[in-house]
Amino acid sequence: MRNYVNNNIEKGVDIVTVLRYNANRVDKQATESTKEASMEPKRWYMCDPVKNTACKKQSCKHNPTAVFPICDRTSNPAYAVLDEANQPMELPEKPAGQALQELSQAGHQNGSPCK
């Protein structure tokens, strides 16, 4: 912001005008991020690791060499396990903190000093 203010002052723009413009820009960014946060939650599907070729599987539950094997989901329905009706199996969203708890437990099981 300092460079933005200095550049405009050097161009002869009034400091009050510069600061008002910047405040409006910050307000607009905050409004946009609030809109994004209030959007529909992300859908998660049970991952089929064989189909999911895009994933590096660094934290996959099906990867025997993963340090923290906690992941079992994908956001892409093309990589999902299919149910009896041949539809991607949707998973419920994890409650806040559950992923951290799983990560901590996985760390203890693998000898990590995670607390």
JOCORWO-V953110 format. One record per residue. OMEGA is omega in whole degrees, -180 to 180 (none if undefined). BURIAL is I if it has 24 or more other ideal C-beta (glycine too) atoms within 12 Angstrom, else O. D_LAST is the distance of its C-alpha to the last C-alpha in whole Angstrom. Layout:
[[OMEGA;BURIAL;D_LAST] [OMEGA;BURIAL;D_LAST]]
This chain:
[[-178;O;39] [179;O;40] [179;O;42] [180;O;43] [-179;O;45] [180;O;46] [-179;O;48] [177;O;49] [178;O;51] [178;O;52] [178;O;54] [179;O;55] [-180;O;53] [-179;O;53] [180;O;50] [179;O;49] [180;O;50] [-178;I;47] [177;O;45] [180;O;46] [-179;O;46] [178;O;42] [177;O;41] [179;O;43] [178;O;41] [177;O;37] [180;O;38] [179;O;39] [179;O;36] [179;O;34] [180;O;36] [-180;O;36] [176;O;32] [178;O;32] [179;O;35] [-178;O;32] [-178;O;29] [179;O;32] [179;O;33] [-179;O;33] [-179;O;29] [177;O;28] [179;O;29] [-180;I;27] [176;I;29] [-174;I;28] [169;I;28] [-174;I;30] [178;I;29] [178;O;32] [-172;O;34] [-179;I;31] [-180;O;32] [-176;O;31] [177;I;27] [176;O;26] [180;I;23] [178;O;20] [-177;I;18] [178;I;21] [-179;O;20] [179;O;24] [-177;O;23] [180;O;22] [180;O;21] [179;I;18] [179;O;15] [-177;I;13] [-177;I;16] [-173;I;16] [177;I;19] [-172;I;22] [176;I;24] [176;I;27] [-179;O;28] [-178;O;32] [179;I;34] [-179;O;36] [-174;I;33] [170;I;32] [-179;I;33] [178;O;36] [-177;O;37] [-180;O;40] [-180;O;42] [178;O;41] [177;O;39] [-180;I;35] [179;O;33] [176;O;31] [175;O;27] [177;O;26] [180;O;24] [176;O;20] [179;O;19] [177;O;17] [-178;O;14] [180;O;14] [178;O;14] [179;O;10] [178;O;10] [179;O;11] [179;I;10] [180;O;6] [179;O;9] [179;I;11] [179;O;8] [180;O;8] [-178;O;12] [176;O;12] [179;O;11] [178;O;9] [-178;O;6] [180;O;4] [none;O;0]]
